[in-house]
Amino acid sequence: MEEKQKPDNKFKTGAVTTAVWANEMKDRQGKRFSVYTVAFERNYLLKNGAISKIYLLLQKIFYRLYYRLRENITKVLEDLDNGFDVP
């Protein structure tokens, strides 16, 4: 039986949970890159304050992805300079 893929990062605040998955892809030239998927989960109706919790989780995801990109920015810029095909 195939093992279920687990998220790279998972954050929780109150009853709101978010998960981030990184999926490895290849472009037409065979270069690898990552595509990120973000999912939110809430098990019951939103109550007062739930929107601010969702906003907090969005900020955490943004900064995590931003710093991950920042770590690789040199490679990204090199790819762009070498004619990387942006879809």
JOMOJO-V345908 format. One line per field, one symbol per residue. ss: DSSP state (H for helix, E for strand, L for the rest). psi: psi as a letter, one per 40 degrees, with the letter a starting at -180 (. if undefined). burial: I if it has 24 or more other C-alpha atoms within 12 Angstrom, else O. Layout:
# JOMOJO-V345908
ss: ???
psi: ???
burial: ???
This chain:
# JOMOJO-V345908
ss: LLLLLLLLEEEEELLEEEEEEEEEEELLLLLEEEEEEEEEEELLLLLLLHHHHHHHHHHHHHHHHHHHHHHLHHHHHHHHHLLLLLL
psi: hhhhhiidihihhbehiiihhhhhihadeehiiihhhhiihheiihiheddddddddddddddddddddddedddddddddefhhh.
burial: OOOOOOOOOOIIOOOIIIIIOOOOOOOOOOOOOOOOOIOIOOOOOOOOOOOOIIOOIIOIIOOIIOOOOOOOOOOOOOOOOOOOOOO
